Amino acid sequence: MSDALNAPQAGAPVVEVSGLVRRYGDLVAANDVSFTVGQGEMFGLIGPDGAGKTTTLRVILGLLAPHGGRVRTCGLDPWKETDELSKRIGYLSQRFSLYGDLTVDENVAFFADIHGVRNARARGEELLDMLRMTPFRGRLADRLSGGMKQKLALACTLIHTPQLLVLDEPTTGVDPVSRRDFWKILARLQREGLTLLVTTPYLDEAERCQRVALMDRSRILNVSTPDAVRAQADGSMVEILAHPKRKAIEIIAGHAEVKDVEAFGERVHVTLPRLDGAAAAAWTERMAADLRAQGLDVLSARPIQHSLEDVFIARIQAREAEAAQIGGSL
């Protein structure tokens, strides 16, 4: 990967990972992982389950020792300077440990006490107001919705004003409305100068990050901005919504110029050779007409920009094909 793409966007790096290796017995969970996170940046580490994201985070947080490479978090060696690092970072996981029999206020006060926060009451009120949790401060944590529990967890994580906020799949299992609200809050924190390192399996969430690292099978595939990742896509993309979907996929895949067809919910994404705007629009009209001529109900058909999900899936498929080709030649 190029140094330009891997450079932080502003200021000295808050996180530096260079050649990280971490194993569990014979399993290599992180293999030559390298990236940096700049001050005030929202950086996304994205990939499927088992890619190595959480392992990488645990090394960055000082919860695991690296078996190779160099890691610095907030300028510290996370494994050797864990106590000092804990004062500078906040960590929010999928299973943040709230106390269900304590109220919202009592949970915030408890974590403030753990971190030795001065003027904790004023800081807690500021956070609850920002998170729109003030009306619920007397409610037991066990009686909050999933989205509100994550907001409370975030307040507890931010109570000591960390330099770096690390979030490991924070919206998994949260309803779509709460997910969107949660990301608005993260965007506000980033605009106010907080540095965020986020892992997520949701590629639409990663679009909100300034830069992303695509990770699969313990390795980093690419580090860049979301726009730059999309620009690296091979070919043009068309989205078609037609019923029945299976028949539409079968017909579309039968056209010689189609490179790939993927179902995304009710919609179908079609990858073509790279075309200019007029040529892509003309192809789309012809395909819609062909589908209708064969009795399908075409609700929409339009050229679209590649999403991160499109590019990531294509990268993984290309890697699998390359591995299969190498294996077959041995």
Backbone bond lengths (Angstrom), bond angles and torsions (degrees), N, CA, C in turn:
res aa  C-N    CA-C-N  psi(-1)  N-CA   C-N-CA  omega(-1)  CA-C   N-CA-C  phi
1 M - - - 1.448 - - 1.514 108.76 -
2 S 1.307 117.89 150.71 1.449 120.53 -175.40 1.517 110.68 -79.02
3 D 1.362 115.69 149.50 1.459 120.55 177.81 1.519 110.90 -62.76
4 A 1.336 116.97 -33.26 1.464 120.81 -177.99 1.519 110.93 -63.39
5 L 1.323 116.30 -43.23 1.458 119.60 -178.60 1.519 111.17 -71.81
6 N 1.333 116.64 -30.43 1.459 119.91 -176.23 1.519 112.83 -90.15
7 A 1.328 118.10 1.57 1.456 120.43 179.97 1.519 110.12 -79.31
8 P 1.340 118.29 142.69 1.460 120.29 176.53 1.498 110.69 -65.95
9 Q 1.333 115.87 154.46 1.445 119.59 -174.33 1.515 112.95 -78.60
10 A 1.334 118.92 -28.64 1.454 119.85 -176.99 1.518 109.73 -153.75
11 G 1.335 116.09 131.47 1.453 120.79 175.23 1.511 113.32 72.68
12 A 1.343 115.08 -176.99 1.461 120.93 179.01 1.522 110.14 -71.75
13 P 1.330 117.92 149.88 1.466 119.88 -179.26 1.522 112.29 -61.80
14 V 1.320 115.99 137.55 1.452 121.73 172.93 1.523 109.52 -86.29
15 V 1.338 116.12 -32.66 1.462 122.21 175.85 1.519 108.34 -126.13
16 E 1.337 116.51 130.93 1.464 122.19 175.33 1.531 108.25 -128.48
17 V 1.314 115.75 118.23 1.460 121.64 177.79 1.521 107.46 -122.86
18 S 1.322 116.97 121.90 1.464 121.07 -176.04 1.525 110.11 -134.60
19 G 1.333 116.08 112.20 1.457 121.21 176.20 1.525 114.23 63.85
20 L 1.332 117.81 30.52 1.469 121.42 -176.58 1.524 111.39 -62.47
21 V 1.335 114.45 132.37 1.465 122.14 172.30 1.528 107.93 -128.10
22 R 1.320 115.92 131.27 1.460 121.19 175.76 1.523 108.56 -142.25
23 R 1.340 115.53 128.45 1.464 121.39 -177.02 1.522 110.96 -118.30
24 Y 1.334 114.60 156.11 1.454 122.57 166.46 1.524 105.72 -123.59
25 G 1.327 117.00 93.86 1.456 119.65 -172.84 1.523 109.66 64.93
26 D 1.335 115.92 -123.41 1.468 120.51 179.55 1.530 112.63 -85.75
27 L 1.324 116.36 -9.92 1.465 120.11 -178.60 1.522 110.08 -84.86
28 V 1.318 116.50 124.50 1.468 121.63 176.32 1.526 107.37 -93.71
29 A 1.325 117.23 108.49 1.470 121.73 -176.08 1.517 112.08 -87.96
30 A 1.337 117.43 -28.20 1.463 122.63 175.43 1.513 107.49 -136.12
31 N 1.330 116.37 122.03 1.460 121.24 -170.82 1.531 109.88 -126.56
32 D 1.326 116.50 103.63 1.464 122.52 178.19 1.531 111.42 56.40
33 V 1.322 115.89 47.34 1.470 122.50 -178.46 1.527 109.65 -82.91
34 S 1.334 116.76 128.35 1.463 121.84 -179.50 1.527 110.66 -140.62
35 F 1.326 116.93 130.16 1.463 122.98 170.66 1.523 108.06 -170.52
36 T 1.322 117.04 166.29 1.459 122.10 174.46 1.522 109.07 -129.93
37 V 1.324 115.85 155.71 1.461 122.30 175.80 1.523 106.97 -124.81
38 G 1.336 116.55 121.21 1.454 121.04 -176.61 1.519 112.89 -84.67
39 Q 1.316 116.01 162.64 1.457 121.52 178.39 1.527 110.66 -59.57
40 G 1.322 116.23 132.49 1.454 121.49 177.33 1.515 114.51 73.81
41 E 1.304 117.72 12.81 1.467 122.29 -177.57 1.525 110.63 -97.80
42 M 1.335 116.35 147.41 1.457 121.36 167.12 1.518 106.70 -103.25
43 F 1.318 116.08 112.53 1.461 122.73 -174.29 1.521 108.81 -114.00
44 G 1.329 116.46 130.53 1.456 121.29 -178.35 1.517 111.99 -107.56
45 L 1.326 116.41 127.52 1.464 122.24 172.62 1.520 105.97 -104.70
46 I 1.326 116.87 108.81 1.459 119.87 -168.93 1.526 111.27 -121.91
47 G 1.312 113.93 149.00 1.450 119.49 179.43 1.514 110.21 164.76
48 P 1.335 117.49 169.59 1.466 121.34 -177.98 1.518 111.32 -72.80
49 D 1.331 116.17 169.74 1.464 120.97 174.62 1.525 109.51 -57.52
50 G 1.328 116.44 137.51 1.453 120.62 179.42 1.511 114.36 85.76
51 A 1.332 117.29 4.45 1.469 119.94 -178.31 1.523 112.35 -73.74
52 G 1.339 117.46 -23.92 1.458 121.16 -177.95 1.517 113.60 113.71
53 K 1.342 116.81 8.60 1.465 120.81 -176.20 1.529 111.78 -63.93
54 T 1.327 116.20 -51.55 1.460 119.97 -176.03 1.528 111.20 -65.54
55 T 1.322 117.43 -39.37 1.463 120.32 176.21 1.520 110.88 -58.99
56 T 1.323 116.54 -44.57 1.465 120.84 178.81 1.524 110.81 -60.66
57 L 1.334 116.79 -43.78 1.459 120.18 178.04 1.520 111.34 -61.42
58 R 1.318 117.41 -41.55 1.465 120.15 -177.12 1.521 112.11 -65.20
59 V 1.321 116.97 -32.23 1.460 119.72 174.57 1.525 109.97 -70.08
60 I 1.341 116.76 -42.70 1.464 121.20 178.79 1.526 111.09 -60.89
61 L 1.335 116.85 -34.29 1.463 122.19 -178.96 1.524 113.24 -84.29
62 G 1.323 117.68 -7.40 1.454 120.60 -178.80 1.509 114.11 83.48
63 L 1.331 117.72 14.27 1.455 121.68 178.98 1.520 111.93 -85.46
64 L 1.333 117.13 -20.65 1.455 123.45 176.37 1.524 108.60 -132.38
65 A 1.319 116.02 147.01 1.465 120.47 175.32 1.525 109.53 -87.58
66 P 1.327 118.34 139.58 1.470 120.01 175.51 1.527 110.44 -74.54
67 H 1.314 116.34 149.54 1.462 121.20 174.28 1.521 111.68 -95.60
68 G 1.312 116.23 -7.71 1.458 121.15 176.97 1.509 109.83 -171.28
69 G 1.334 116.45 159.55 1.447 121.03 178.18 1.522 112.38 89.34
70 R 1.314 115.85 -173.03 1.466 122.55 -176.24 1.525 109.41 -130.90
71 V 1.338 116.54 134.12 1.458 122.32 178.84 1.524 108.90 -133.24
72 R 1.327 116.56 131.97 1.458 122.40 173.61 1.523 108.01 -131.55
73 T 1.326 115.58 131.50 1.469 121.83 178.78 1.525 108.26 -124.65
74 C 1.310 116.63 120.62 1.473 121.40 -176.12 1.522 110.73 54.40
75 G 1.318 116.71 35.01 1.455 122.02 178.65 1.512 114.93 78.90
76 L 1.340 117.66 5.65 1.463 121.91 -175.87 1.518 111.12 -115.19
77 D 1.333 115.87 156.48 1.461 121.75 169.07 1.520 106.34 -79.29
78 P 1.326 119.06 109.78 1.473 120.29 -172.16 1.523 114.30 -63.10
79 W 1.310 118.50 -28.57 1.463 120.71 -178.66 1.530 111.59 -80.41
80 K 1.334 116.68 -34.72 1.462 120.70 -175.89 1.525 112.95 -94.36
81 E 1.321 117.64 -20.77 1.460 121.04 -176.11 1.529 110.67 -124.09
82 T 1.324 115.65 45.79 1.457 122.17 -173.88 1.526 112.80 -62.01
83 D 1.335 116.76 -42.79 1.464 119.92 -176.81 1.521 111.26 -62.39
84 E 1.331 116.85 -44.99 1.461 120.05 179.35 1.529 110.38 -67.37
85 L 1.331 116.48 -38.00 1.465 120.62 -179.24 1.522 111.28 -63.70
86 S 1.330 117.24 -36.43 1.465 120.71 -177.35 1.526 112.18 -61.31
87 K 1.335 117.04 -22.77 1.458 120.91 178.53 1.534 111.67 -78.27
88 R 1.323 116.31 -17.31 1.465 120.56 -172.46 1.523 114.14 -107.62
89 I 1.318 117.24 -9.84 1.457 119.91 -174.98 1.527 111.08 -123.73
90 G 1.334 114.91 154.90 1.450 122.57 169.38 1.514 108.01 -122.40
91 Y 1.328 117.59 139.72 1.467 121.61 -176.43 1.519 109.64 -128.38
92 L 1.324 114.94 124.72 1.463 121.36 178.71 1.522 108.56 -123.82
93 S 1.320 116.45 117.82 1.463 121.39 179.82 1.520 109.82 -108.18
94 Q 1.329 116.01 179.66 1.468 120.41 176.96 1.526 110.58 -62.85
95 R 1.324 116.80 -31.74 1.466 121.54 -174.29 1.523 109.59 -117.86
96 F 1.310 115.32 62.76 1.458 120.38 178.94 1.530 109.04 -67.52
97 S 1.340 116.38 137.92 1.464 121.25 -172.99 1.524 112.00 -85.30
98 L 1.314 115.81 86.12 1.456 120.99 171.15 1.525 108.78 -88.35
99 Y 1.312 115.67 158.49 1.462 120.84 177.47 1.529 107.86 -103.02
100 G 1.325 115.18 107.17 1.459 120.75 -172.86 1.501 114.89 -63.39
101 D 1.349 117.05 -27.12 1.461 119.47 -178.72 1.524 112.35 -91.37
102 L 1.351 117.02 7.82 1.458 122.09 173.04 1.528 109.03 -106.97
103 T 1.312 116.55 151.09 1.458 120.48 176.81 1.523 110.16 -74.88
104 V 1.331 115.51 172.65 1.465 121.33 175.65 1.524 109.82 -55.59
105 D 1.326 117.51 -50.83 1.467 121.78 179.62 1.528 111.75 -58.63
106 E 1.327 116.40 -43.19 1.464 120.32 -176.92 1.522 111.81 -68.03
107 N 1.344 117.61 -36.27 1.463 120.11 175.89 1.526 110.72 -63.34
108 V 1.325 116.80 -46.59 1.468 120.68 -179.34 1.529 109.89 -62.05
109 A 1.329 117.23 -43.76 1.461 121.31 179.89 1.524 111.28 -63.74
110 F 1.332 116.75 -37.93 1.461 121.00 179.60 1.526 111.08 -61.88
111 F 1.335 116.68 -48.25 1.466 119.45 -178.50 1.530 111.37 -71.03
112 A 1.322 117.25 -30.16 1.466 120.06 174.24 1.520 110.08 -63.70
113 D 1.317 116.54 -39.96 1.460 121.11 179.28 1.526 110.96 -66.01
114 I 1.336 117.06 -41.14 1.465 121.13 178.30 1.530 110.76 -57.25
115 H 1.338 116.01 -41.51 1.468 120.75 -176.88 1.530 112.98 -89.43
116 G 1.322 117.36 0.04 1.448 119.89 178.88 1.524 113.48 63.91
117 V 1.330 116.03 40.88 1.467 121.13 -176.31 1.527 110.19 -76.52
118 R 1.320 115.18 127.77 1.462 120.10 174.45 1.533 109.32 -82.93
119 N 1.302 115.88 149.23 1.465 121.47 -178.87 1.529 110.26 52.85
120 A 1.335 115.42 43.19 1.465 121.60 -173.82 1.521 112.47 -62.76
121 R 1.327 117.41 -33.80 1.464 119.46 -177.25 1.528 111.19 -63.13
122 A 1.325 116.73 -45.66 1.465 120.38 179.82 1.520 110.73 -64.82
123 R 1.337 116.92 -40.91 1.467 120.83 178.76 1.527 110.30 -64.71
124 G 1.323 117.22 -41.94 1.463 120.38 179.34 1.510 112.22 -63.83
125 E 1.336 116.82 -41.92 1.462 120.48 178.52 1.526 110.96 -63.95
126 E 1.324 116.52 -38.24 1.465 120.82 178.31 1.526 111.22 -62.42
127 L 1.339 115.92 -44.02 1.465 120.18 -178.89 1.526 111.46 -68.64
128 L 1.327 117.43 -44.49 1.465 120.13 -179.31 1.518 111.26 -64.12
129 D 1.327 116.82 -34.57 1.458 120.33 176.62 1.521 110.77 -66.97
130 M 1.340 117.04 -44.31 1.456 120.78 178.97 1.524 111.60 -61.74
131 L 1.328 116.60 -37.63 1.462 121.98 -177.50 1.531 113.11 -87.80
132 R 1.339 115.82 2.87 1.467 122.44 -178.79 1.536 111.18 57.05
133 M 1.328 114.96 42.13 1.463 121.66 -179.93 1.524 112.37 -108.74
134 T 1.327 117.62 -3.27 1.470 120.51 -176.00 1.530 113.34 -55.04
135 P 1.348 119.73 -41.54 1.473 118.98 -179.70 1.527 113.76 -64.45
136 F 1.341 117.61 -13.97 1.472 120.93 -174.42 1.522 112.19 -111.49
137 R 1.332 117.45 13.16 1.465 120.16 -172.04 1.525 112.75 -63.90
138 G 1.314 118.54 -22.56 1.453 120.91 178.70 1.520 113.90 -93.70
139 R 1.342 117.33 0.29 1.472 120.93 -176.90 1.534 110.40 -85.47
140 L 1.335 116.40 143.36 1.454 120.76 176.07 1.525 110.02 -65.66
141 A 1.319 117.11 143.01 1.463 121.20 -177.85 1.521 111.61 -60.63
142 D 1.338 117.18 -34.54 1.466 120.41 -179.94 1.526 112.18 -64.34
143 R 1.323 117.55 -18.79 1.464 120.36 -177.27 1.527 112.84 -99.27
144 L 1.313 116.13 11.15 1.462 120.42 176.28 1.521 109.99 -90.01
145 S 1.336 116.47 153.98 1.466 121.03 173.92 1.531 108.78 -71.13
146 G 1.347 115.91 169.51 1.463 120.34 -179.97 1.520 112.66 -58.53
147 G 1.345 116.04 -43.64 1.458 119.71 -179.96 1.515 112.43 -66.67
148 M 1.341 116.92 -38.54 1.459 120.61 179.70 1.531 111.13 -70.77
149 K 1.332 116.94 -33.23 1.466 119.47 175.72 1.526 110.50 -62.53
150 Q 1.342 116.79 -40.06 1.458 119.05 178.49 1.523 111.24 -67.48
151 K 1.327 117.68 -34.35 1.464 120.18 175.48 1.521 110.71 -64.88
152 L 1.324 116.75 -42.35 1.452 120.17 177.73 1.527 110.12 -64.52
153 A 1.316 116.30 -41.93 1.467 119.93 177.46 1.522 110.44 -59.95
154 L 1.334 116.23 -39.01 1.466 119.98 178.77 1.529 110.73 -65.42
155 A 1.331 117.20 -41.42 1.464 120.61 177.72 1.526 110.62 -60.01
156 C 1.331 116.91 -43.16 1.461 120.96 178.73 1.527 111.45 -65.76
157 T 1.317 116.74 -34.32 1.460 121.34 179.70 1.517 111.69 -71.44
158 L 1.336 116.69 -31.61 1.469 121.39 -176.01 1.520 113.37 -93.30
159 I 1.317 118.27 -2.90 1.465 120.96 -170.57 1.527 112.35 -60.10
160 H 1.338 118.20 -30.84 1.465 120.44 -178.44 1.533 112.89 -96.96
161 T 1.355 116.28 15.18 1.472 123.30 176.57 1.523 111.36 52.74
162 P 1.337 117.72 67.19 1.468 120.41 -178.22 1.528 112.49 -71.26
163 Q 1.322 114.62 159.02 1.466 121.48 175.15 1.523 111.01 -80.37
164 L 1.337 115.65 -31.46 1.465 122.76 -177.32 1.519 108.70 -131.86
165 L 1.343 115.91 131.28 1.464 121.81 174.74 1.523 108.25 -110.38
166 V 1.337 115.73 121.32 1.464 122.20 -179.78 1.520 108.17 -110.69
167 L 1.333 115.91 125.53 1.462 120.68 -176.82 1.525 109.35 -126.53
168 D 1.333 116.00 122.58 1.464 121.46 -178.31 1.527 108.90 -104.96
169 E 1.343 115.20 100.92 1.465 122.68 179.63 1.534 110.94 48.10
170 P 1.322 118.08 57.95 1.472 121.04 -171.53 1.519 115.21 -69.22
171 T 1.341 118.56 -18.81 1.470 119.16 -175.96 1.527 113.03 -110.62
172 T 1.333 117.51 11.59 1.459 119.63 176.17 1.526 109.90 -63.23
173 G 1.327 116.50 126.51 1.456 121.32 -179.72 1.515 114.81 83.11
174 V 1.338 116.91 3.51 1.461 121.53 179.03 1.528 108.85 -95.62
175 D 1.341 117.62 142.40 1.459 120.84 -177.63 1.535 110.86 -64.28
176 P 1.352 118.23 155.69 1.464 121.87 -174.13 1.529 114.65 -56.42
177 V 1.331 117.55 -39.06 1.473 119.92 -179.45 1.525 110.31 -66.36
178 S 1.324 116.83 -43.73 1.467 120.84 178.99 1.521 110.83 -67.32
179 R 1.328 116.45 -36.07 1.469 119.98 176.16 1.519 110.32 -58.40
180 R 1.302 117.52 -48.40 1.465 121.57 -178.36 1.523 110.83 -63.22
181 D 1.332 116.49 -41.69 1.457 121.12 179.59 1.523 110.66 -64.83
182 F 1.323 116.50 -40.81 1.459 121.57 -179.66 1.528 110.74 -62.40
183 W 1.335 116.83 -41.47 1.460 120.21 -179.62 1.521 111.76 -70.91
184 K 1.306 118.30 -30.03 1.465 120.43 173.36 1.529 110.21 -62.69
185 I 1.327 115.93 -39.26 1.458 120.33 178.14 1.527 110.39 -65.44
186 L 1.327 117.16 -43.92 1.465 120.21 178.48 1.521 111.10 -61.59
187 A 1.336 117.05 -40.35 1.462 120.62 178.77 1.522 110.72 -62.71
188 R 1.327 116.87 -38.87 1.463 120.22 177.90 1.524 110.80 -64.34
189 L 1.341 116.72 -43.85 1.461 120.58 178.83 1.529 111.11 -60.10
190 Q 1.325 115.70 -40.60 1.466 119.93 179.68 1.522 110.66 -66.23
191 R 1.332 117.59 -41.51 1.464 120.56 178.28 1.525 111.32 -63.02
192 E 1.320 116.87 -28.91 1.454 120.95 179.56 1.523 112.82 -83.33
193 G 1.337 116.61 1.29 1.460 120.17 172.28 1.510 116.44 109.40
194 L 1.343 118.70 -3.32 1.457 120.49 179.44 1.529 110.08 -74.42
195 T 1.319 117.10 141.07 1.461 122.61 175.03 1.523 108.74 -90.45
196 L 1.340 116.84 132.25 1.465 121.26 -177.46 1.520 110.71 -126.53
197 L 1.326 115.48 134.27 1.462 123.28 172.70 1.521 106.45 -119.73
198 V 1.330 116.53 117.03 1.465 122.12 -171.10 1.518 110.05 -124.29
199 T 1.330 117.01 134.50 1.458 119.84 167.31 1.519 107.93 -106.25
200 T 1.303 116.29 144.68 1.464 120.75 178.91 1.523 109.93 -158.58
201 P 1.351 117.07 143.04 1.455 120.10 171.91 1.527 111.65 -88.01
202 Y 1.354 116.34 -6.10 1.454 121.11 -176.83 1.533 109.06 -93.07
203 L 1.324 116.11 111.89 1.463 119.98 -175.57 1.518 112.14 -69.79
204 D 1.357 118.25 -26.79 1.458 119.40 177.33 1.526 110.99 -67.25
205 E 1.338 117.33 -31.86 1.455 120.44 175.94 1.519 111.16 -67.91
206 A 1.322 116.43 -38.98 1.459 120.37 -178.22 1.528 112.52 -63.23
207 E 1.336 117.19 -22.96 1.462 120.82 178.13 1.531 111.29 -60.34
208 R 1.329 117.84 -20.74 1.464 122.05 -177.36 1.527 112.72 -81.79
209 C 1.323 117.37 -12.24 1.466 121.89 -176.78 1.529 111.18 -80.80
210 Q 1.334 116.63 153.11 1.461 120.59 175.80 1.529 110.81 -69.79
211 R 1.329 115.92 -41.07 1.462 120.93 174.40 1.520 108.99 -139.38
212 V 1.323 115.23 156.89 1.459 120.58 179.41 1.524 109.54 -134.78
213 A 1.330 115.09 150.88 1.459 122.26 170.69 1.520 107.41 -114.65
214 L 1.322 117.45 120.42 1.457 121.90 176.55 1.523 108.10 -84.55
215 M 1.329 116.88 124.07 1.467 121.38 -175.69 1.516 110.54 -125.17
216 D 1.322 116.44 136.22 1.467 121.31 177.83 1.518 108.93 -152.50
217 R 1.320 116.25 133.78 1.457 122.98 176.20 1.523 111.71 51.55
218 S 1.314 115.50 48.50 1.464 125.28 172.40 1.523 114.42 78.57
219 R 1.331 118.34 -1.51 1.464 120.61 -176.66 1.535 111.58 -120.61
220 I 1.320 115.29 151.49 1.454 121.92 172.20 1.524 108.62 -84.35
221 L 1.330 116.28 124.71 1.463 120.85 179.18 1.523 111.62 -88.36
222 N 1.330 116.82 -32.16 1.462 119.91 -174.89 1.515 109.62 -167.29
223 V 1.320 117.51 145.91 1.466 122.84 172.30 1.518 107.50 -129.65
224 S 1.333 115.94 121.01 1.462 119.10 -177.95 1.525 109.30 -170.26
225 T 1.332 116.08 -178.26 1.458 120.65 172.88 1.529 108.54 -77.45
226 P 1.343 118.09 154.78 1.469 119.16 177.24 1.528 112.56 -55.39
227 D 1.332 117.82 -40.88 1.467 120.33 179.49 1.521 111.38 -63.07
228 A 1.334 117.04 -41.74 1.462 120.49 -179.39 1.525 111.16 -67.72
229 V 1.336 116.95 -36.56 1.468 120.34 176.80 1.525 110.08 -62.54
230 R 1.340 116.26 -45.75 1.466 119.57 179.87 1.524 111.15 -63.81
231 A 1.335 116.80 -35.97 1.464 120.54 -178.81 1.523 112.04 -66.59
232 Q 1.332 116.82 -20.45 1.463 120.70 179.92 1.535 112.12 -83.24
233 A 1.331 116.19 -1.99 1.469 120.19 -178.01 1.529 110.49 -62.31
234 D 1.306 114.49 144.18 1.462 120.90 -178.90 1.525 109.35 -94.10
235 G 1.336 116.66 107.98 1.455 120.55 175.97 1.518 113.48 101.28
236 S 1.328 115.31 -177.92 1.461 123.16 179.04 1.530 109.57 -103.03
237 M 1.333 115.25 158.88 1.467 120.29 -175.70 1.527 110.52 -124.42
238 V 1.340 115.72 137.33 1.458 122.56 176.25 1.524 107.89 -127.26
239 E 1.328 115.83 137.15 1.464 120.68 177.48 1.519 109.56 -109.75
240 I 1.340 116.30 130.52 1.467 121.68 -178.03 1.525 109.18 -129.21
241 L 1.318 115.26 132.83 1.465 121.94 173.86 1.517 107.08 -115.88
242 A 1.329 115.96 108.86 1.467 120.91 -175.66 1.525 109.51 -145.54
243 H 1.344 115.15 150.77 1.458 121.10 179.00 1.522 110.18 -124.79
244 P 1.346 116.31 140.99 1.461 128.08 -4.85 1.531 111.26 -73.48
245 K 1.326 116.05 143.07 1.465 120.98 -172.36 1.530 111.89 -65.40
246 R 1.320 117.18 -42.48 1.477 119.14 -177.56 1.527 111.50 -60.50
247 K 1.325 115.19 -41.94 1.463 118.88 178.84 1.520 110.03 -65.55
248 A 1.317 117.67 -38.44 1.472 121.07 178.52 1.519 110.34 -61.66
249 I 1.320 117.22 -44.92 1.469 120.43 179.61 1.522 110.80 -61.40
250 E 1.325 115.68 -41.32 1.470 120.42 -179.70 1.527 111.13 -62.36
251 I 1.328 116.44 -44.32 1.473 120.29 -179.35 1.525 110.48 -67.77
252 I 1.326 117.06 -46.00 1.472 121.13 -177.81 1.522 110.52 -62.23
253 A 1.336 116.90 -44.25 1.460 120.87 -178.14 1.523 112.14 -64.06
254 G 1.333 116.75 -21.69 1.463 119.98 -179.84 1.515 114.62 -77.21
255 H 1.328 118.45 -9.23 1.464 121.65 178.22 1.525 109.88 -80.79
256 A 1.308 116.24 131.29 1.459 121.94 -172.28 1.524 113.35 -61.35
257 E 1.344 117.07 -32.52 1.468 119.17 -175.82 1.521 112.99 -79.72
258 V 1.339 117.90 -10.56 1.467 121.31 -178.83 1.529 109.86 -76.97
259 K 1.342 115.12 124.66 1.460 120.28 -179.05 1.522 112.37 -88.43
260 D 1.347 116.63 -32.51 1.465 119.79 -178.15 1.519 109.26 -161.61
261 V 1.330 116.43 150.74 1.458 122.85 175.56 1.521 107.76 -133.62
262 E 1.333 117.09 126.07 1.462 121.81 179.46 1.526 109.61 -130.57
263 A 1.335 116.37 137.64 1.467 120.87 175.17 1.518 109.70 -86.37
264 F 1.332 116.32 130.26 1.459 123.20 175.29 1.526 107.37 -123.05
265 G 1.318 116.41 89.53 1.446 120.23 -173.05 1.520 109.63 65.78
266 E 1.325 116.96 -127.03 1.461 121.44 179.25 1.524 111.95 -82.55
267 R 1.311 116.97 -12.01 1.465 121.13 -175.16 1.517 111.38 -99.12
268 V 1.323 114.79 159.37 1.464 121.43 179.64 1.520 108.16 -120.54
269 H 1.342 116.24 129.26 1.456 121.88 175.80 1.519 109.04 -102.24
270 V 1.318 115.15 125.79 1.461 122.17 -176.45 1.521 108.78 -113.28
271 T 1.338 116.43 125.04 1.464 121.25 177.60 1.522 109.15 -98.52
272 L 1.333 115.34 127.35 1.462 123.02 -179.52 1.529 109.44 -118.22
273 P 1.320 118.26 167.88 1.466 119.02 168.07 1.524 108.92 -58.51
274 R 1.327 118.20 157.57 1.459 120.58 -177.27 1.524 110.79 -62.29
275 L 1.337 115.90 124.04 1.458 122.73 -178.76 1.518 109.31 -125.80
276 D 1.341 117.03 154.11 1.458 118.37 172.38 1.534 108.66 -77.15
277 G 1.334 116.10 173.64 1.455 120.12 -173.89 1.512 114.18 -58.17
278 A 1.342 117.13 -43.41 1.467 121.10 -178.17 1.520 111.12 -66.98
279 A 1.338 116.83 -41.35 1.462 120.50 -178.77 1.526 110.68 -67.75
280 A 1.347 117.15 -39.13 1.462 120.55 178.98 1.525 110.58 -65.63
281 A 1.334 117.38 -39.89 1.466 121.39 178.91 1.530 110.64 -65.50
282 A 1.343 116.57 -41.32 1.460 120.97 -179.75 1.534 110.43 -65.05
283 W 1.330 116.79 -42.64 1.470 120.00 178.71 1.523 110.01 -62.11
284 T 1.323 116.37 -41.80 1.467 121.24 -178.88 1.522 110.82 -61.71
285 E 1.313 117.59 -42.42 1.469 121.13 178.79 1.519 111.28 -63.84
286 R 1.333 115.89 -41.36 1.468 118.95 179.59 1.525 110.94 -65.18
287 M 1.328 116.77 -41.39 1.464 119.72 -179.47 1.528 110.95 -66.27
288 A 1.329 117.55 -41.36 1.458 120.59 178.05 1.519 110.71 -61.32
289 A 1.326 116.52 -41.31 1.464 120.85 178.80 1.520 111.02 -64.83
290 D 1.330 116.58 -39.15 1.459 121.19 179.69 1.532 110.46 -64.83
291 L 1.324 116.55 -43.20 1.463 120.19 179.70 1.528 110.79 -63.70
292 R 1.326 116.06 -43.39 1.475 119.15 179.20 1.528 110.86 -64.30
293 A 1.341 116.22 -38.67 1.468 120.41 179.93 1.525 111.49 -62.86
294 Q 1.329 115.80 -25.47 1.471 119.62 -179.99 1.537 111.76 -97.30
295 G 1.345 115.75 15.37 1.451 121.00 171.01 1.514 116.03 89.92
296 L 1.330 118.51 10.72 1.456 120.22 -179.94 1.528 110.53 -89.46
297 D 1.312 115.82 153.30 1.463 122.62 176.87 1.533 108.22 -94.39
298 V 1.316 117.01 106.26 1.462 121.87 -178.06 1.537 108.48 -95.60
299 L 1.331 116.55 111.90 1.461 121.19 -178.27 1.524 112.17 -87.10
300 S 1.318 116.60 -33.01 1.465 120.32 176.70 1.519 109.70 -160.93
301 A 1.328 115.38 152.04 1.462 121.90 176.68 1.530 107.01 -155.01
302 R 1.335 117.03 121.69 1.464 119.61 -175.62 1.526 110.93 -157.29
303 P 1.335 116.76 146.01 1.466 119.73 170.90 1.531 109.23 -67.93
304 I 1.310 117.69 141.37 1.459 121.68 179.35 1.526 109.64 -135.89
305 Q 1.332 114.76 165.59 1.454 120.45 173.63 1.525 108.97 -79.69
306 H 1.323 117.06 145.50 1.459 120.43 174.83 1.523 109.73 -59.45
307 S 1.320 116.57 138.66 1.462 121.01 172.22 1.523 108.50 -91.78
308 L 1.334 116.15 167.07 1.461 119.62 174.47 1.527 110.63 -59.38
309 E 1.328 115.79 -36.45 1.462 119.65 179.89 1.523 110.79 -63.00
310 D 1.341 117.07 -42.91 1.462 120.74 177.74 1.536 110.59 -57.57
311 V 1.339 114.99 -48.43 1.469 119.95 -176.32 1.522 110.33 -66.83
312 F 1.325 116.73 -42.24 1.457 120.17 -177.60 1.527 111.06 -64.23
313 I 1.320 116.71 -45.03 1.464 119.96 178.49 1.527 110.63 -61.04
314 A 1.331 116.53 -42.49 1.468 120.45 179.01 1.520 110.97 -62.15
315 R 1.327 116.96 -39.86 1.466 120.79 179.55 1.526 110.66 -64.33
316 I 1.324 116.37 -45.09 1.461 120.33 -179.32 1.530 110.53 -64.13
317 Q 1.335 116.10 -43.40 1.462 119.24 179.44 1.525 111.43 -63.40
318 A 1.336 117.09 -40.25 1.467 120.68 178.55 1.523 110.78 -64.14
319 R 1.334 116.17 -39.18 1.456 120.15 179.25 1.519 111.16 -66.58
320 E 1.349 116.49 -41.54 1.460 120.34 178.50 1.522 111.06 -64.21
321 A 1.346 116.24 -40.67 1.467 120.04 179.06 1.524 111.04 -64.45
322 E 1.329 115.87 -40.18 1.475 120.18 178.69 1.517 111.11 -64.32
323 A 1.368 115.76 -42.78 1.460 119.98 178.85 1.524 111.54 -63.82
324 A 1.346 116.20 -39.66 1.458 120.39 178.89 1.520 111.49 -65.56
325 Q 1.355 116.08 -37.86 1.454 121.40 179.84 1.532 110.62 -66.61
326 I 1.335 115.80 -41.69 1.462 120.15 178.73 1.530 110.64 -65.66
327 G 1.363 114.65 -43.03 1.440 119.46 178.99 1.527 112.84 -62.26
328 G 1.351 114.76 -38.32 1.456 119.21 -179.64 1.501 114.05 -71.00
329 S 1.334 116.21 -21.99 1.478 119.61 -178.07 1.502 112.59 -89.51
330 L 1.379 117.22 -7.77 1.464 119.99 -179.49 1.515 110.92 -78.31
